[in-house]
């Protein structure tokens, strides 16, 4: 049998959106030729699109192993590693791609994202200039018939929310526009819907302002840029402070050279410092004594830092809890509950899954948030969601001893994991409800 003919048949099934048949065809080809670059890469792309990210990453790894002189193989593998948060391994892969093809834009884009997360703005800007020479990327619809034409607005500087599981070329004809890249259009092409995927007001303020100008005449926009611009930690602290049942820590933007005077004014009370525009606990520390200040601040990027009052919200068991609820189309969808002995709480490092009692507590929250939290906190969260004025956003919060909602963060940068990535089966119904809400929101707005 002809390998070329079989690959072309698999590729045509893939292009037509017949994923299951295409996967079987790629696998059959790989049984005969395990090193076939096209089959390895396309099957990994298909797995990535379906949410099987670990399987996709293994496919990209094999492509890079069998084809060490192919820059595309290393770029794909690097992007997969970057998605998994393996920054150093991703950096090695992207740098290898650039050794083979110095003009590889995707590799420069990947390195730009890595250096931005590391806080090296100069290196990030260098690779950004080389990686975003094209501001418009068309991802045509693959399937039968026609599909709504959707424009996705993005920032070359990062701060974008990952909506790839909802916005793919099996459902929509996609145009991705990097609004702050060279040559970005001054107006939008014809479309059915605009999705503003620029979610970080602190990192991407300039891009959001440009996006607001672009969508001024659009009839249907998900997450209006001007609303996203209001969601910085500083802005949220000011506008949520007056909502009944809500408690927000005081936030101040402090110049690096003024931090010692600021710390002295605290009379020994602990506070938090974080670099604006960073998430997942990166560049975020707690200052308990003046002696800590110099050593800790030296590790934080930026000329100005967010100084945040430290609120001790430990429960009666001494554990910290951070709830996450998504707001989609004005409705609340519980997503997870992270329980930890450490003040810096993230789900991936929490003790939720390792303790049966914590798992049971999270399951109750996911199944019945109102019952788990109470009607007053739910009303407070609904008010926060209303103040955000976003179609898609997330709220991270805890409850203080008086039952008030302590809002840590509320913005559009939070993602909903794919069902295939759920770490426990009991989480899947809540994830499915949230996913269906996003899918319904996009579909109804695109077809309106």
Secondary structure, DSSP 4 states (H G I P E B T S, - for coil): --HHHHHHHHHHHHHTT-HHHHHHHHHHHHHH-TT-HHHHHHHHHHHHHHT-HHHHHHHHHHHHHH-TT-HHHHHHHHHHHHHTT-HHHHHHHHHHHHHH-TT-HHHHHHHHHHHHHHT-HHHHHHHHHHH-S--EEEE---SSS---EEEEEE-TTS-B---TTTS-TTT-EEEEEETTSTT--SSPPS-SEEEE-B--TTT-HHHHHHHHHHTTT-S-EES-HHHHTT-SHHHHHHHHTTSTTEEE--EEEEEGGGHHHHHHTTTT--EEEEETT--TTTTEEEE-SHHHHHHHHTT--SSEEEEEE------TTS-EEEEEEEEETTEEEEEEEEEESSSS--GGGSSTTT-HHHHHHHHHHHH-HHHHH-HHHHHHHHHHHHHHT-SEEEEEEEE-TTS-EEEEEEES---PPPGGG-SSGGGHHHHHHHHHHHHHHHHHHHH-
